[in-house]
Amino acid sequence: MEQSLLSERLRQLFLERKITWQECAELANIPLETMRNLYYGKVKDPKVSTMLNLSHVLHVSVNWLMGESVASKDEDLLLQHYRMCGVHGKSILQQTAKYEAHTARDERETPGRHSIPCIVPNVLACEGMKYGTGETKEIYTTESDAFMALEVPNNNWAPRYCKYDRILLKDRFPKNGEEALFTYKNEIYFRKYLEGDREHILRCINNRHADLVFKRMDCQSLVCIGTAIGIVRAE
């Protein structure tokens, strides 16, 4: 193990947990001097008891702290995102993982058809829907790129989208002029993405609400969930 790797992982966890190395030392019953040396990468071979105390307090494995992992890079990234979530976010990820695990076998047995989660808003306008509201149900599609869907709750977007239509989403950022589902400040918006003059615009589908305008698209409050790639029309 590189001497600084433990230090890097401790710094990452402290940032995610919003605690200091001093606070961690107290929680883990580790001397301040020892904790400081661990934090600044001055300890080459830490004691097993120290690593066990840290793993219990930080809710990670000793192997991960020491730089070892049997997971792939994608799995490590998923785990990192999970640890950064709050209680609500972790609950959603747990339910999604459980749902995907239970449906994976059926999908493998039905070539060309797979199930995806579909968000069903419980508001009339579906404009600034609070994140976490509504419900999620299972639908099936033959669109291989679709990983999620949004059910249209009314006819406010007609004739483009009508009530009960399901908008299929692909896991990528939209190109100029494409429509996509975004979260912004704990609310969900389905908007058309436009690249303006030194600005980025999320335009309302029916032009009844104000545009969301950003100088940069990498602000922490704005996240693209997926880009529209098709429609499943209501029967």
C-alpha positions as a Markdown table, in Angstrom:
| # | Residue | x | y | z |
|---|---|---|---|---|
| 1 | Met | 0.0 | 0.0 | 0.0 |
| 2 | Glu | 1.2 | 3.5 | -0.8 |
| 3 | Gln | 1.9 | 5.5 | 2.3 |
| 4 | Ser | -0.6 | 8.3 | 1.3 |
| 5 | Leu | -3.5 | 6.1 | 0.2 |
| 6 | Leu | -4.9 | 5.7 | 3.7 |
| 7 | Ser | -4.6 | 9.4 | 4.2 |
| 8 | Glu | -6.5 | 10.1 | 0.9 |
| 9 | Arg | -9.3 | 7.8 | 1.9 |
| 10 | Leu | -9.6 | 9.3 | 5.4 |
| 11 | Arg | -9.8 | 12.8 | 3.9 |
| 12 | Gln | -12.5 | 11.6 | 1.4 |
| 13 | Leu | -14.5 | 10.1 | 4.2 |
| 14 | Phe | -14.1 | 13.1 | 6.6 |
| 15 | Leu | -15.3 | 15.4 | 3.8 |
| 16 | Glu | -18.3 | 13.2 | 3.1 |
| 17 | Arg | -19.2 | 12.8 | 6.8 |
| 18 | Lys | -18.5 | 16.5 | 7.5 |
| 19 | Ile | -16.3 | 15.7 | 10.5 |
| 20 | Thr | -12.7 | 16.6 | 11.4 |
| 21 | Trp | -9.8 | 14.2 | 12.1 |
| 22 | Gln | -10.0 | 15.4 | 15.7 |
| 23 | Glu | -13.7 | 14.4 | 16.0 |
| 24 | Cys | -12.9 | 11.1 | 14.4 |
| 25 | Ala | -10.1 | 10.5 | 16.9 |
| 26 | Glu | -12.5 | 11.0 | 19.7 |
| 27 | Leu | -15.2 | 8.8 | 18.2 |
| 28 | Ala | -12.8 | 6.0 | 17.5 |
| 29 | Asn | -10.9 | 6.3 | 20.8 |
| 30 | Ile | -7.6 | 6.9 | 19.0 |
| 31 | Pro | -4.9 | 9.3 | 20.4 |
| 32 | Leu | -4.9 | 12.7 | 18.7 |
| 33 | Glu | -1.2 | 12.3 | 17.7 |
| 34 | Thr | -1.9 | 8.9 | 16.1 |
| 35 | Met | -4.9 | 10.3 | 14.2 |
| 36 | Arg | -3.0 | 13.3 | 13.0 |
| 37 | Asn | -0.2 | 11.1 | 11.7 |
| 38 | Leu | -2.8 | 8.9 | 9.9 |
| 39 | Tyr | -4.5 | 12.0 | 8.4 |
| 40 | Tyr | -1.2 | 13.4 | 7.1 |
| 41 | Gly | 0.0 | 10.1 | 5.7 |
| 42 | Lys | 2.9 | 9.7 | 8.2 |
| 43 | Val | 2.0 | 6.1 | 9.3 |
| 44 | Lys | 3.2 | 3.3 | 7.1 |
| 45 | Asp | 2.0 | 0.3 | 9.0 |
| 46 | Pro | -1.0 | 1.2 | 11.3 |
| 47 | Lys | -2.1 | -1.1 | 14.1 |
| 48 | Val | -4.9 | -3.6 | 13.4 |
| 49 | Ser | -6.8 | -2.3 | 16.4 |
| 50 | Thr | -6.6 | 1.3 | 15.1 |
| 51 | Met | -7.9 | 0.2 | 11.7 |
| 52 | Leu | -10.8 | -1.7 | 13.2 |
| 53 | Asn | -11.8 | 1.3 | 15.3 |
| 54 | Leu | -11.7 | 3.5 | 12.2 |
| 55 | Ser | -13.7 | 1.1 | 10.1 |
| 56 | His | -16.4 | 0.8 | 12.8 |
| 57 | Val | -16.7 | 4.6 | 13.2 |
| 58 | Leu | -16.6 | 5.4 | 9.4 |
| 59 | His | -18.8 | 2.4 | 8.4 |
| 60 | Val | -16.3 | 1.1 | 5.8 |
| 61 | Ser | -14.2 | -2.1 | 5.6 |
| 62 | Val | -10.6 | -2.2 | 6.8 |
| 63 | Asn | -9.7 | -3.5 | 3.3 |
| 64 | Trp | -11.2 | -0.5 | 1.7 |
| 65 | Leu | -9.4 | 1.9 | 4.0 |
| 66 | Met | -6.1 | 0.1 | 3.2 |
| 67 | Gly | -6.6 | 0.5 | -0.5 |
| 68 | Glu | -7.8 | -3.0 | -1.3 |
| 69 | Ser | -11.1 | -3.7 | -3.2 |
| 70 | Val | -12.7 | -6.6 | -4.9 |
| 71 | Ala | -15.2 | -4.4 | -6.6 |
| 72 | Ser | -15.0 | -2.9 | -10.1 |
| 73 | Lys | -14.5 | 0.8 | -10.7 |
| 74 | Asp | -18.2 | 1.2 | -11.4 |
| 75 | Glu | -19.1 | -0.6 | -8.2 |
| 76 | Asp | -16.6 | 1.6 | -6.2 |
| 77 | Leu | -18.2 | 4.7 | -7.8 |
| 78 | Leu | -21.7 | 3.5 | -6.9 |
| 79 | Leu | -20.6 | 2.8 | -3.3 |
| 80 | Gln | -19.0 | 6.3 | -3.1 |
| 81 | His | -22.2 | 7.9 | -4.3 |
| 82 | Tyr | -24.2 | 5.8 | -1.8 |
| 83 | Arg | -22.1 | 7.0 | 1.1 |
| 84 | Met | -22.6 | 10.6 | 0.1 |
| 85 | Cys | -26.5 | 10.2 | 0.1 |
| 86 | Gly | -28.7 | 11.1 | 3.0 |
| 87 | Val | -31.3 | 8.8 | 4.6 |
| 88 | His | -33.8 | 9.4 | 1.8 |
| 89 | Gly | -31.3 | 8.9 | -1.0 |
| 90 | Lys | -29.9 | 5.7 | 0.5 |
| 91 | Ser | -33.5 | 4.3 | 0.9 |
| 92 | Ile | -34.1 | 5.0 | -2.8 |
| 93 | Leu | -30.9 | 3.3 | -3.9 |
| 94 | Gln | -31.6 | 0.3 | -1.7 |
| 95 | Gln | -35.1 | -0.2 | -3.1 |
| 96 | Thr | -33.8 | 0.3 | -6.6 |
| 97 | Ala | -31.1 | -2.3 | -6.2 |
| 98 | Lys | -33.6 | -4.8 | -4.7 |
| 99 | Tyr | -36.0 | -4.1 | -7.5 |
| 100 | Glu | -33.3 | -4.6 | -10.2 |
| 101 | Ala | -32.0 | -7.8 | -8.6 |
| 102 | His | -35.5 | -9.3 | -8.6 |
| 103 | Thr | -36.3 | -8.5 | -12.2 |
| 104 | Ala | -32.8 | -9.3 | -13.7 |
| 105 | Arg | -33.6 | -13.0 | -14.2 |
| 106 | Asp | -36.9 | -12.3 | -15.9 |
| 107 | Glu | -35.2 | -9.9 | -18.3 |
| 108 | Arg | -32.5 | -12.4 | -19.2 |
| 109 | Glu | -35.2 | -14.9 | -20.1 |
| 110 | Thr | -37.1 | -12.4 | -22.3 |
| 111 | Pro | -34.6 | -11.3 | -25.1 |
| 112 | Gly | -35.2 | -7.8 | -26.4 |
| 113 | Arg | -37.5 | -6.8 | -23.6 |
| 114 | His | -36.6 | -5.4 | -20.2 |
| 115 | Ser | -38.2 | -3.7 | -17.2 |
| 116 | Ile | -37.4 | -0.2 | -16.1 |
| 117 | Pro | -38.7 | 2.0 | -13.2 |
| 118 | Cys | -41.3 | 4.6 | -14.2 |
| 119 | Ile | -41.8 | 7.8 | -12.2 |
| 120 | Val | -45.5 | 8.6 | -11.7 |
| 121 | Pro | -45.9 | 12.2 | -10.4 |
| 122 | Asn | -48.7 | 12.9 | -7.9 |
| 123 | Val | -49.0 | 16.5 | -8.9 |
| 124 | Leu | -51.1 | 18.0 | -11.7 |
| 125 | Ala | -48.5 | 20.1 | -13.5 |
| 126 | Cys | -45.4 | 18.0 | -13.2 |
| 127 | Glu | -43.5 | 21.3 | -13.1 |
| 128 | Gly | -41.1 | 21.6 | -10.2 |
| 129 | Met | -42.3 | 18.3 | -8.6 |
| 130 | Lys | -40.7 | 17.7 | -5.2 |
| 131 | Tyr | -38.0 | 15.1 | -5.4 |
| 132 | Gly | -39.2 | 11.9 | -3.7 |
| 133 | Thr | -42.9 | 12.5 | -4.2 |
| 134 | Gly | -45.2 | 10.4 | -6.3 |
| 135 | Glu | -44.6 | 6.7 | -6.9 |
| 136 | Thr | -42.5 | 4.5 | -9.0 |
| 137 | Lys | -43.9 | 1.5 | -10.9 |
| 138 | Glu | -42.4 | -1.1 | -13.2 |
| 139 | Ile | -43.0 | -1.0 | -17.0 |
| 140 | Tyr | -41.5 | -3.0 | -19.9 |
| 141 | Thr | -39.9 | -1.7 | -23.1 |
| 142 | Thr | -38.0 | -3.0 | -26.1 |
| 143 | Glu | -35.9 | 0.2 | -26.2 |
| 144 | Ser | -32.5 | -1.2 | -25.1 |
| 145 | Asp | -31.1 | 2.3 | -24.2 |
| 146 | Ala | -34.0 | 3.2 | -21.9 |
| 147 | Phe | -33.1 | 2.9 | -18.2 |
| 148 | Met | -36.0 | 4.9 | -16.7 |
| 149 | Ala | -39.3 | 6.5 | -17.7 |
| 150 | Leu | -41.5 | 9.5 | -16.7 |
| 151 | Glu | -45.3 | 9.1 | -16.9 |
| 152 | Val | -47.1 | 12.3 | -18.0 |
| 153 | Pro | -49.8 | 13.2 | -15.4 |
| 154 | Asn | -52.1 | 15.4 | -17.5 |
| 155 | Asn | -52.5 | 17.0 | -20.9 |
| 156 | Asn | -50.6 | 20.2 | -20.1 |
| 157 | Trp | -47.9 | 19.2 | -22.7 |
| 158 | Ala | -50.4 | 18.1 | -25.4 |
| 159 | Pro | -50.1 | 17.5 | -28.3 |
| 160 | Arg | -46.4 | 16.8 | -27.7 |
| 161 | Tyr | -47.1 | 14.6 | -24.8 |
| 162 | Cys | -50.5 | 13.4 | -23.6 |
| 163 | Lys | -51.8 | 12.1 | -20.3 |
| 164 | Tyr | -50.5 | 8.7 | -19.4 |
| 165 | Asp | -47.8 | 8.8 | -22.1 |
| 166 | Arg | -44.5 | 7.4 | -20.8 |
| 167 | Ile | -41.3 | 9.3 | -21.8 |
| 168 | Leu | -38.4 | 6.9 | -22.1 |
| 169 | Leu | -35.1 | 8.2 | -20.7 |
| 170 | Lys | -31.5 | 7.4 | -21.6 |
| 171 | Asp | -28.7 | 7.8 | -19.0 |
| 172 | Arg | -26.8 | 10.7 | -20.7 |
| 173 | Phe | -26.7 | 14.5 | -20.8 |
| 174 | Pro | -28.9 | 16.1 | -23.5 |
| 175 | Lys | -27.6 | 17.7 | -26.7 |
| 176 | Asn | -28.7 | 21.1 | -27.7 |
| 177 | Gly | -32.5 | 21.0 | -28.4 |
| 178 | Glu | -33.2 | 17.7 | -26.6 |
| 179 | Glu | -35.5 | 17.2 | -23.7 |
| 180 | Ala | -34.4 | 15.8 | -20.4 |
| 181 | Leu | -35.4 | 15.2 | -16.8 |
| 182 | Phe | -33.4 | 17.3 | -14.3 |
| 183 | Thr | -33.3 | 17.7 | -10.5 |
| 184 | Tyr | -32.7 | 21.2 | -9.2 |
| 185 | Lys | -32.8 | 22.3 | -5.6 |
| 186 | Asn | -34.7 | 19.1 | -4.6 |
| 187 | Glu | -37.3 | 19.5 | -7.4 |
| 188 | Ile | -37.8 | 17.6 | -10.6 |
| 189 | Tyr | -38.1 | 19.4 | -14.0 |
| 190 | Phe | -38.7 | 17.9 | -17.5 |
| 191 | Arg | -37.3 | 20.6 | -19.8 |
| 192 | Lys | -35.8 | 21.3 | -23.2 |
| 193 | Tyr | -32.1 | 21.9 | -23.0 |
| 194 | Leu | -30.8 | 24.9 | -25.1 |
| 195 | Glu | -27.3 | 26.3 | -25.4 |
| 196 | Gly | -27.5 | 30.1 | -25.5 |
| 197 | Asp | -24.9 | 32.8 | -25.7 |
| 198 | Arg | -22.7 | 32.0 | -22.7 |
| 199 | Glu | -25.6 | 30.4 | -20.9 |
| 200 | His | -27.6 | 27.2 | -20.7 |
| 201 | Ile | -31.3 | 27.3 | -20.7 |
| 202 | Leu | -33.9 | 24.7 | -19.5 |
| 203 | Arg | -37.1 | 25.7 | -21.3 |
| 204 | Cys | -40.5 | 24.8 | -20.1 |
| 205 | Ile | -42.3 | 22.4 | -22.6 |
| 206 | Asn | -45.5 | 24.4 | -22.7 |
| 207 | Asn | -43.9 | 27.8 | -22.2 |
| 208 | Arg | -46.2 | 28.4 | -19.2 |
| 209 | His | -43.3 | 28.7 | -16.7 |
| 210 | Ala | -40.1 | 30.7 | -16.5 |
| 211 | Asp | -36.9 | 29.3 | -18.0 |
| 212 | Leu | -34.2 | 28.0 | -15.7 |
| 213 | Val | -31.0 | 29.8 | -16.8 |
| 214 | Phe | -27.5 | 28.7 | -15.8 |
| 215 | Lys | -24.0 | 30.1 | -16.6 |
| 216 | Arg | -22.6 | 26.7 | -16.0 |
| 217 | Met | -24.1 | 23.2 | -16.0 |
| 218 | Asp | -21.8 | 21.8 | -13.4 |
| 219 | Cys | -23.4 | 23.4 | -10.3 |
| 220 | Gln | -24.0 | 20.9 | -7.5 |
| 221 | Ser | -27.7 | 21.8 | -7.2 |
| 222 | Leu | -28.5 | 20.7 | -10.9 |
| 223 | Val | -28.3 | 17.1 | -11.9 |
| 224 | Cys | -29.5 | 15.5 | -15.2 |
| 225 | Ile | -31.3 | 12.3 | -14.6 |
| 226 | Gly | -31.8 | 11.3 | -18.2 |
| 227 | Thr | -32.5 | 12.4 | -21.8 |
| 228 | Ala | -35.8 | 11.6 | -23.6 |
| 229 | Ile | -35.3 | 9.1 | -26.4 |
| 230 | Gly | -38.8 | 7.9 | -27.1 |
| 231 | Ile | -42.5 | 7.7 | -26.0 |
| 232 | Val | -44.7 | 4.8 | -25.1 |
| 233 | Arg | -48.1 | 6.1 | -26.0 |
| 234 | Ala | -51.1 | 5.5 | -23.7 |
| 235 | Glu | -53.5 | 2.8 | -25.0 |
